[in-house]
Amino acid sequence: MIKKLSLISLFTLLPASYYYAQTTVFAYLKDAEGKPVEQANVDLKGAGNDATADKIGYFQFTDLMPGHYQIMVTKPNFETKIFEFDVTTNEKRKDLGVITLYSALNGADQGLAIVEDSGESDGGGAQQTATVGLLQSSQDVFNRIASFDLGPYWFRPRGIDSRTGENMINGISMAAADNGDVDFSTWGGLNEITRYPEIAANHAPSEYAFGGTTGVFYKNTKASEYRKGSQLTYSLTNRNYTNRLSYRFSSGMNKNGWAFTGMIARRWAQEGIQDGTAYDAYSGYLGIEKKFSDSHTMTLNAIGSKYERSSSSPSTQEVYDFRGVHYNSYWGWQNGDKRNERVKRGFQPMIQLQDFWKINKNSQLWTSVSYQFGKEYSSRLDWYRANNPSPTYYRNLPSYWLNYTNPSPEQAANIGITRDWWTNDDQSHTQINWDNLYNANRNVEYNALLGGRRAAYYLVDDVKDDKVWNVATHYTYNFSDTSRFILNLSYQNYRSEQYREVNDLLGADFALNMDPFASNTTAGSVWGKFNTRESDTDVAKREGDKIGYSYIFRRQEFKVNPAFKFSTGKFDVFISGLFGYTTNSREGLFQHYLYESSYGKGADQNFWNAGVKGQVTYKINGRNFLVYNGAYFSQSPFLNDIYFNTRVSGVTTPGIKNVVVDANDLSYVISTPIVKLRLTGYLVNTQNETSVQRYFAQGVKLTTLTESGDQTPVQDGAFITQVLAGANKRNMGIELGAQVKVTPTLTASGLLSVGQYTYTNNPTVYFASDAVGTFRELDGNGNIVSRSYTNMGEATLKNYRQGGTPQEAYTLGLRYSSPKYWWVGATWNYFGHSFLDPSPVTRTERFYTNPNTPGVPYDDVTSEELARILAPTKLPSAFFFNVNAGKSWMIGKYYVLVSASVNNILNNRNFITGGFEQTRNVNYTDYANDYDSGNMVFAPKYWYNQGRSYFVNLQFRF
């Protein structure tokens, strides 16, 4: 009786929560071969608990209260996995199924765990989790192969411009507001910090942002979620840099609720794989996390990279035939060292504060505040009334002199002279001759009024001085185990002062802030001044002074992204919406002598965005799925598209509109321990795209009307801005990615990508010239109108192939993974159907119309003749072999990894990765003569694959 009373008293004294905290959560850990993973550490975030997997890979947590949980699984030689789940009221047992851990030796595996149905769940919880694992996995089999085997060869899945994606760090978008590009230099070298993002591929919806058509890449840098301890890494390569050294330390969460992670890295090369390219970059990261309670943490992150790297040039085939694919025209010898004129350097660090608040068992709120600041510099040579110093300037090549039908003795001699330069690699002519530039400056007459010698040649920097504020929130509410509401709100305030400044006067005393192509640059006149608000003596610019242009971009952007996920029966549905608004402005700080709109703040340009994305997954069973993704949305134009000649003018692109995207794909997915496969058909239609190109041109013949209506030529030889407005595109094709376990240690993989990427309309081409302030033209009613640009008419681009990426790609690979933690693998890759983007202006009616007889073509013009000389530029196909190998050891508690990869082991240098058609001869007669000469002067320029490359990595963890 006493014993019974004692037991009753004992249970009476237990906390009431005991009766409700009876849920046991368990799972099994297995490797990619289906073998149990033992002794892995499983940390239950926010609960202060951890567990260790036993010999069959089993672990469990008991007595969990209802709520939302996150576990992190770590084990040496395996990639860290993070997985989230919910415990509901009255749920006694929750089976998370099988969590597959991938070997750390395979750098291709990223992101969340793939969870497979064990068939033992109460109420289908594991089946539900299996689908979440499928949909949120950062890299499916196709994308994994494409990233690591095809990415180095400039392959773009589906041929989509990367500006349509979303790359996020801690909830903040990293895309630049002026051009939409992501500058990965900001965090370059911090691989161990920024690896393993969560990815919603292509146009699939994401929990973190609406995104575009190239995916959402989301990375959180919480200090507590990195592997506890230190990691030292050294890499040796022959790519852009040759050496990389990094060190990372992570404390883990201590008993006082603090976690610290820090990393430093350096990458450097005296010369990269391209001739004359140096590289030097220092990177750093510091993360501090404070846990206030199980439901509230905050992180402070600081990340940045100070870098300086040289660029390499595109060249015509004529130049490559002489000097090979490693040739780079941007460098020359100075005092025994290679000096490159195109150097990009910068430091734009970010400071981010993020708050994680678990409001209750069903809802949580993440809030991020970010500030990024700093400058980026891009140098280049400039000159004032002097010859172009580039060794590949067309007059410095044999092809130019060979095109004279009846050459004079001097012209005939130049054929042999220039050929000898290039055949014998006379680097005083085949590279920049810095000594000649200094000598030219010394020979300029002394200017007493301006106090020195004017620079004929000088080095300038194009500078971006950015200040970017971001605020973002991510809210989730779980209505039940099978339904979730998501709301993302974001605001960005972007301010960028962009200008040119004098970098190096090359021995001169000043550079003139005046247009060398202006018809009259007489002192005492505003004519020719880049800034007419300056006095006559202020036009003399010293090193560090602004020159050429100066303006401020401003942009504010608001986005609202609600989303809802739910499951019913065999269907999982994910719907995401977008409502957005941007306001944009340009404020000119220089008053250009030709453009009244260049100075002051112009009117705001405002755009509204809206869109919807949807994903429907049909679970045939736990391992076979049908997945549909659909999207229809608009995207605001970027600042450089809105203000197309922004350096000298505040004029907006005529008819600028939002880009509209209609994207659909349907996939069949298999995910088993033996076979992983995705087969997809896709169709992406894009409307109203605007693209802007800016280049120096001589030979572009433009005309304007006099006040009396007569045509007259305008300045020949100046910087030209070409705008292609209102372009529509279609990208369609199929993708297949497959991975098969032939044996427990041998894996075969393959990829197929066959697409057709075309233009579907005839967009309009506009030209603006820095040497022409106003074009006078006839409007549709025959009246003379004045504009800052000239309408070149429609470009007949319909059915032309888009450029920039192979439209066919195939991969086959084998990989042997030893149970003793070493591996070796090889892949064969093939690329075909690559094209250059067609030059729009040569496809306009003005190109083949005789200016002396308006509306009448040149005599020799026929549709067959135009089709011949304007045929798409198709690039050669190519194949490559890649190999990789590695081995890891556990020495006591220390972990050592050695890995190596060699791309293009057969050293194939015949693959063109990109290029462009030159736009110099924009009339049929000049173009056809050049095209048929056999020595085309203005032939396309290319970038080539640089041949065999390697990467060796040594990693030590302690």
PyMOL commands that set and color helices and strands:
alter all, ss='L'
color gray80, all
select helices_A, chain A and resi 2-13+16-19+125-136+141-153+157-159+162-164+184-187+191-194+223-225+317-323+394-396+398-402+409-423+427-430+434-442+596-598+639-642+841-843+845-848+863-869+924-931
alter helices_A, ss='H'
color red, helices_A
select strands_A, chain A and resi 23-31+41-45+49-52+58-64+67-74+81-87+93-101+114-116+166-169+172-173+198-200+216-219+229-237+243-250+258-269+279-293+296-310+315-316+331-334+337-340+343-347+350-358+363-383+446-447+452-453+457-480+483-504+511-512+540-541+546-568+571-588+600-601+605-621+624-635+659-671+675-697+703-705+711-713+718-741+746-759+764-769+775-778+784-787+790-794+808-817+822-832+834-835+874-875+878-891+894-903+912-916+941-944+949-957
alter strands_A, ss='S'
color yellow, strands_A
deselect
rebuild
show_as cartoon
